[in-house]
Amino acid sequence: MNKTVAPTDRAVSPSAIKFGEALRYWLKLGFISFGGPAGQIAIMHQELVERRRWISEKRFLHALNYCMVLPGPEAQQLATYIGWLLHGTWGGIAAGALFVLPSLAVLIFLSWVYLAFGQVPAIAGIFYGIKPAVTAIVVFAAYRIGSRALKNAYLWSLSAAAFLAIFAFDVPFPYIVLGAGLIGYAGGQFSPEIFKVGGGHQTAGKSFGPALIDDATPAPEHASFQWSRIARLAAAGFVLWSGVIGLCAASFGWDGTLAQMGRFFTKAALLTFGGAYAVLPYVYQGAVEHHQWLTPGQMIDGLALGETTPGPLIMVVAFVGFVGGWVKQILGPDALFAAGALGATVATYFTFLPSFLFILIGGPLIESTHGDVKFTAPLTGITAAVVGVVLNLAMFFACHVLWPGGFSGKFEWFAAAIGAAGLAALFRYKTGIIPLIGSCGMAGMVYVLAQSTL
């Protein structure tokens, strides 16, 4: 690892970064990338812009703005982009993959513990306390997104319309995204002052000294825009997608669980505008209601596990894939762990494959301009709609947590108390996600163990 740069060395540009050194950093990042996209981006900024100076502030934000308008996890795509700038295609693949693989391994292990030992009172109690904490986190996420995105009455109206569409009329999430994007695009053409907010980041105004990839550093040869290179990457992407889904279909049938997961998570990957919380309703609609890979309660538990592990929150798809493979017994009743691990791997593969292609194919075009990314108006419309969709998700979670047996069943007053305390901790005391989930899980465990002794 690089040593901390002394103040007297700030005027000297860093030397070229060896591929092995970059690999060590990307692996480390995969294990410490807690805190959601904001925290992950902050970690990369501190290390790569301020400390190591691998990339300048302006180029960092330029890459981030591009990742913000793409579907998919922006922090993982940003790591892929910087890795690609430094070491070409394999550098981008390594950076993006190492951002995800530690989280996949951890989630496979935690998913196995959850399914194998989830009925043990202590473990069940932990998840009893975690569920209302997750509900509070989703409510807080809606607030955070809304406070940034809903800057005028028109965007508030768009958010309310999205909430009604999915809550009252059960409109599929893809149609909400498409409609909001079209409204944003039209608004950007005819009323740009309404849709000029959101979708970007502040302009660079600070320098930490010369960087390896500085403001005026020419794009490397592998980042030059060439139609032949674009065609090769697109063809390779199609082969990687069709080859794996073809293998799943040949082994287990086109309507088998793995082929279904491949198709479903590919669509989910193309709809993750606005972050993981935005696509969770779509994952719920498909995984819980349509395919029945897991139950509503398990979906909430999976989100809790995703919140407490490193990597992007959309890694909750690994939990969905694990439970789906386990429940459907795709490898038979005697190989449940292997089936779950295979399902988690397939779900993760098809969720992240498009993200790599977006960066490797679109990066040269972005590098050829070095200008601000346009087309933020559709993202503004989508983000406004996401607020309403996420609020609906919070209401759904709350109903299943507080009335697990339906509205005619028992009201879980202790879960309500945990949820209220979680909201207070987030809004008033700015408590971190991991301490919140840990304390709520402990409270739930104590409560359930106490109930079992009565």
DAGIBEL-V383299 format. One record per pair of residues at least 12 apart in sequence whose C-alpha atoms are under 7 Angstrom apart, sorted by the first residue. I is the first residue (numbers start at 0). GAP is how many residues later the second one is. Records with the same first field share a line. If there is no record, write none. Layout:
BEGIN
I: GAP + GAP
END
This chain:
BEGIN
0: 20
1: 50
3: 47
4: 46
9: 199
10: 198 + 199
11: 198
12: 197 + 198 + 199
13: 39 + 197 + 198
14: 197
18: 68
25: 69 + 72 + 73
26: 71 + 72
28: 70
29: 68 + 69 + 70 + 72 + 280 + 281
30: 71 + 279
31: 278
32: 277 + 278
33: 275 + 276 + 277
35: 276 + 277
36: 37 + 38 + 275
39: 35
40: 34
49: 158
52: 158 + 159
53: 157 + 158 + 159
54: 156 + 157 + 158 + 159
55: 155 + 157 + 158 + 159
56: 147 + 149 + 150
57: 146 + 157
58: 156
60: 143
61: 310
62: 15
63: 14
64: 135 + 136 + 308
65: 307
67: 131 + 132
68: 130 + 307 + 310
69: 203
70: 198 + 199 + 200 + 201 + 202
71: 197 + 200 + 201 + 203 + 283
72: 202 + 239
75: 20 + 23
76: 19 + 278 + 282
78: 16 + 17
79: 12 + 13 + 15 + 16
80: 278
82: 12
84: 138
87: 134
88: 271
92: 263
98: 212
99: 211
102: 206 + 207 + 208
103: 214
106: 211 + 212
107: 214 + 233 + 236
110: 208 + 211
111: 225
120: 327 + 328
121: 323 + 327
124: 319 + 320 + 323
125: 315 + 316 + 318 + 319
126: 174 + 314
127: 316
128: 286 + 289 + 311 + 312 + 314 + 315 + 316
129: 174 + 307 + 310 + 311
130: 169 + 170 + 270
131: 269 + 283 + 284 + 286 + 287
132: 285 + 286 + 289 + 304 + 307
133: 170
134: 259 + 262 + 263 + 284
135: 283 + 286 + 287
137: 256
138: 252 + 255
141: 245 + 248 + 249
144: 242
145: 241
147: 50
148: 48 + 49 + 231 + 234 + 235
149: 234
154: 229
157: 226 + 227
158: 225 + 226 + 228 + 229
159: 228
161: 14 + 223 + 226 + 227
162: 225 + 226 + 229
165: 223
166: 225
172: 108 + 109
173: 97
176: 205
179: 201 + 202 + 205
180: 197 + 198 + 200 + 201
181: 196
182: 198
183: 193 + 194 + 196 + 197
184: 192 + 193
187: 189
194: 182 + 185
195: 181
196: 183
197: 182
198: 177 + 180 + 181
218: 148
222: 141 + 144
223: 140 + 144
224: 139 + 140 + 143
229: 131
232: 128
236: 120
244: 14 + 17
257: 85 + 88
260: 86
261: 84 + 85 + 88
264: 82 + 85 + 86
265: 84 + 85
267: 15 + 83
268: 82 + 83 + 85
273: 109 + 112
275: 37 + 38
276: 113
277: 108 + 111 + 112
280: 112
292: 30 + 31 + 34
293: 29 + 30
301: 14 + 17
302: 13
307: 126
316: 30 + 31
317: 26 + 27 + 29 + 30
318: 25
320: 19 + 22 + 23 + 26
321: 18 + 19 + 21 + 22
322: 17
323: 16 + 19
324: 14 + 15 + 18
325: 13 + 14
401: 13 + 14
417: 22
421: 14
END
